[in-house]
Amino acid sequence: MACGVSLHAQNDDSHHARKYKAPPPSARIDVTVLKADNGKPIQDAHVIFHPIEGDKDKGSMELKTNEDGKISVGVIPIGDTVRLQIIANGFQTYGQDYQVDRAKLAWEVCLKRPSPQYSIYTHHATSMGDSACPDNISRQNPGSDSPADSDRPPSSASGPDPAPGNAPSRPKPN
């Protein structure tokens, strides 16, 4: 009789069984890492996936590219946002957020060599009119060689109006 009770206890899974929950559908993501200057693959680049939920990073997964500069991953759930970071020796680090919205994605990333450090002691081939600086950066007033004048942004209240190419853009009143 004891044997019959133990057999019954082994077959009764209703109290201790765990329900299986299927994982969410995941995307297959193929990433190719290339050199920007010649398009050749970069071997052994570190490709790091950071799945993001809201403002929180949910961990990371790091892979290295093969000799063709490629990696594949198939565990990122569809609908997630992933931050892709690529680090390769001798190249600028790459980072970009992507939305995983399909079952198959292919991303190609071209890495650039680092640019030289900017120095105020070397000559740069930009002119005042072609400057990419925002208007709140100080510029030298036309016709002034004074260092004190070069530290102030041009204003219409003091001195002559700047040349048309050097005038800061201002919104027009309604």
matplotlib code that plots the C-alpha trace (Angstrom):
import matplotlib.pyplot as plt

x = [0.0, 2.8, 4.2, 0.9, 0.8, 4.3, 3.5, 0.4, 2.5, 5.1, 2.4, 0.5, 2.1, -0.8, 0.6, 4.3, 4.4, 5.7, 3.9, 6.0, 6.1, 7.4, 10.1, 9.0, 9.7, 13.3, 15.0, 18.0, 20.4, 23.4, 26.0, 28.9, 31.8, 33.8, 36.6, 35.2, 38.2, 38.3, 35.3, 37.3, 36.0, 37.4, 38.2, 37.9, 35.9, 33.9, 30.1, 28.1, 24.3, 22.7, 18.9, 17.1, 13.8, 12.6, 15.7, 17.2, 19.9, 18.9, 22.5, 24.7, 26.0, 29.4, 30.5, 33.6, 33.5, 34.9, 37.4, 34.6, 33.8, 30.4, 28.5, 24.9, 22.7, 19.2, 18.2, 17.0, 13.2, 11.2, 9.9, 12.9, 15.3, 18.9, 22.0, 24.6, 28.2, 31.2, 34.8, 37.8, 41.4, 42.6, 39.1, 36.6, 34.0, 30.5, 27.3, 23.6, 20.2, 18.1, 14.5, 14.2, 10.9, 11.3, 12.3, 15.4, 17.7, 21.0, 23.2, 26.4, 28.6, 31.7, 34.3, 36.6, 40.1, 40.5, 40.9, 43.8, 43.3, 42.2, 44.8, 44.6, 48.3, 47.9, 46.4, 42.9, 41.5, 38.2, 37.2, 35.0, 32.1, 32.2, 32.4, 30.4, 30.3, 27.0, 26.3, 27.0, 30.7, 32.7, 34.0, 36.3, 34.6, 35.5, 38.2, 39.3, 42.7, 42.2, 42.2, 39.6, 37.2, 37.7, 36.4, 33.0, 30.4, 29.4, 26.5, 24.7, 24.9, 28.7, 30.5, 29.7, 27.4, 29.3, 29.8, 26.8, 28.6, 29.6, 26.3, 24.8, 21.3, 18.6, 14.9, 12.7, 10.0, 6.4]
y = [0.0, 2.4, 1.7, 2.7, 6.0, 7.0, 6.2, 8.4, 11.3, 11.0, 11.3, 14.2, 17.4, 19.8, 21.4, 21.9, 22.3, 25.4, 26.7, 27.2, 30.7, 31.0, 33.7, 36.7, 36.5, 37.6, 39.3, 38.1, 41.0, 41.0, 43.7, 44.4, 46.6, 48.3, 50.8, 54.1, 55.0, 51.8, 49.7, 46.7, 44.6, 45.1, 41.9, 41.5, 44.7, 44.5, 44.8, 45.5, 45.3, 47.2, 46.4, 49.5, 49.5, 53.1, 54.9, 51.7, 49.6, 45.9, 44.5, 43.9, 41.3, 41.6, 39.8, 40.1, 40.3, 37.6, 38.0, 39.3, 42.0, 40.4, 39.2, 37.7, 37.7, 36.3, 36.9, 40.5, 40.6, 42.3, 45.7, 46.4, 49.3, 48.4, 50.6, 49.4, 50.2, 49.3, 49.5, 48.7, 49.3, 52.3, 53.6, 56.0, 54.4, 54.1, 54.3, 54.5, 53.5, 51.3, 50.1, 46.4, 46.3, 43.4, 39.7, 40.2, 43.3, 44.0, 47.0, 48.2, 50.5, 52.3, 53.3, 56.3, 56.7, 59.2, 62.8, 64.8, 66.7, 70.3, 72.9, 76.7, 76.8, 75.5, 77.3, 76.1, 76.8, 78.4, 82.0, 84.1, 84.1, 80.3, 79.5, 76.6, 78.1, 79.2, 82.9, 82.9, 82.3, 85.5, 86.8, 89.7, 92.9, 94.1, 96.8, 96.1, 94.6, 95.0, 91.7, 93.2, 93.6, 90.1, 88.8, 90.5, 89.3, 92.0, 94.1, 96.9, 99.2, 99.6, 100.5, 99.9, 97.1, 93.9, 92.9, 91.0, 87.7, 88.0, 89.3, 87.0, 85.8, 87.1, 86.2, 89.0, 90.5, 89.8]
z = [0.0, 0.7, -2.7, -4.3, -2.4, -3.5, -7.1, -6.8, -5.3, -8.1, -10.8, -9.2, -10.8, -10.1, -7.0, -7.9, -11.7, -13.3, -16.3, -19.4, -20.7, -24.3, -24.9, -27.0, -30.7, -31.4, -34.3, -36.2, -36.4, -38.8, -38.3, -40.7, -39.6, -42.3, -42.6, -43.8, -46.0, -48.1, -47.3, -46.1, -43.1, -39.6, -37.9, -34.1, -33.5, -30.3, -31.1, -27.9, -27.7, -24.8, -24.8, -23.4, -21.6, -21.0, -19.6, -18.2, -19.7, -19.3, -19.5, -22.4, -24.8, -26.5, -29.7, -31.9, -35.6, -37.8, -40.6, -42.8, -40.2, -39.5, -36.5, -36.1, -33.0, -32.6, -29.0, -29.1, -28.7, -31.5, -30.3, -28.1, -28.5, -28.5, -28.2, -30.6, -29.6, -31.7, -30.4, -32.7, -32.1, -34.1, -34.9, -33.5, -31.2, -32.7, -30.8, -32.0, -30.7, -33.0, -32.8, -33.4, -35.4, -37.8, -37.6, -39.7, -39.7, -41.3, -40.2, -41.9, -39.9, -41.3, -38.7, -39.2, -38.0, -35.1, -36.2, -34.9, -31.7, -32.3, -31.3, -31.2, -32.1, -35.6, -38.6, -39.6, -43.0, -42.0, -42.5, -40.2, -42.6, -43.1, -39.4, -38.2, -34.7, -33.2, -32.9, -29.2, -29.8, -29.8, -33.1, -34.0, -35.0, -38.5, -38.6, -35.0, -34.1, -30.4, -28.4, -26.1, -29.0, -30.2, -26.9, -27.3, -29.8, -32.3, -31.4, -33.2, -30.2, -30.3, -33.5, -37.2, -38.4, -39.2, -42.8, -44.3, -44.3, -40.6, -39.2, -36.6, -37.4, -35.2, -35.2, -36.8, -34.5, -35.5]

ax = plt.figure().add_subplot(projection="3d")
ax.plot(x, y, z, "-o")
ax.set_aspect("equal")
plt.show()
